[in-house]
């Protein structure tokens, strides 16, 4: 997608997490999708709740937005970038996640 949002591949995110880099992983899917499997270090904030829970995010730590395929997280990335966050969209979403999934 060439709409100007920063992107990160699932492999790049996995490498950052394995290196214990400071990064906030926010999953914007719905609870039932989350329960079916998610990134261990992620925090669930469904897309519709994001504007109401934006104060839970740290502006000093880079954010990576995650959803099932990358579409909802792309919207979340655009929204947070407009609010001044350092944020990237994980392309391909959980469908492309190479790491383990927590249940």
C-alpha positions in Angstrom: 0.0 0.0 0.0 1.5 3.3 -1.0 -0.5 5.6 1.3 2.5 6.8 3.1 2.3 4.7 6.3 5.4 3.0 7.6 5.4 -0.7 7.2 7.3 -3.5 8.8 7.3 -7.2 7.7 6.3 -9.9 10.2 9.9 -11.2 10.0 11.3 -7.8 10.9 8.9 -7.6 13.9 9.8 -11.1 15.0 13.5 -10.2 14.9 12.9 -7.0 17.0 10.9 -9.0 19.6 13.5 -11.8 19.7 16.2 -9.1 20.2 14.1 -7.6 23.1 13.9 -4.2 21.3 11.5 -1.8 22.8 8.4 -1.9 20.7 4.6 -1.8 21.5 2.7 -4.4 19.5 -1.0 -3.5 19.3 -3.5 -6.0 17.9 -6.6 -4.2 16.6 -8.6 -7.4 15.8 -11.8 -8.4 17.7 -11.6 -10.6 20.9 -12.7 -13.8 19.2 -9.9 -13.4 16.6 -7.4 -12.6 19.4 -8.5 -15.7 21.3 -7.8 -17.8 18.2 -4.1 -16.9 18.4 -2.0 -13.7 18.8 1.6 -12.5 19.2 2.7 -13.1 22.7 4.0 -9.6 23.3 0.9 -7.9 21.8 -1.8 -5.9 23.5 -5.4 -6.2 22.3 -7.1 -2.9 21.5 -9.9 -3.5 18.9 -9.9 -0.9 16.2 -13.2 0.7 17.3 -11.8 1.2 20.8 -8.5 2.8 19.7 -9.6 6.5 19.9 -10.9 5.8 23.5 -7.7 4.0 24.6 -5.1 6.1 23.0 -3.8 7.2 26.4 -2.6 3.6 27.0 0.0 4.0 24.3 3.5 5.4 25.0 4.6 8.1 22.4 8.2 7.4 23.2 8.2 3.8 22.2 7.7 2.7 18.5 4.3 1.0 17.8 3.5 -1.8 15.5 -0.1 -2.3 14.5 -1.4 -5.8 13.8 -4.6 -7.3 12.5 -5.6 -10.4 10.5 -4.5 -9.4 7.0 -3.1 -5.8 7.4 -6.1 -3.7 6.4 -7.5 -2.7 9.8 -4.0 -2.2 11.2 -3.3 0.1 8.2 -6.2 2.3 9.2 -5.0 2.3 12.8 -1.4 3.1 11.6 -2.7 6.1 9.6 -4.8 7.3 12.6 -2.0 7.1 15.1 0.6 8.6 12.8 -1.7 11.6 12.5 -1.7 11.8 16.3 2.1 12.0 16.3 3.0 8.4 17.1 6.0 6.6 15.7 4.0 3.7 14.2 4.3 1.1 11.5 1.8 -1.4 10.1 2.8 -5.1 10.0 2.1 -6.1 6.4 0.3 -9.3 5.8 -1.1 -9.4 9.3 -1.4 -12.5 11.4 -1.9 -14.5 8.2 1.8 -13.9 7.6 3.1 -14.2 11.2 6.0 -16.6 11.2 6.4 -16.8 15.0 4.5 -18.7 17.6 1.0 -17.7 18.5 -0.2 -17.5 22.1 -3.7 -18.9 22.7 
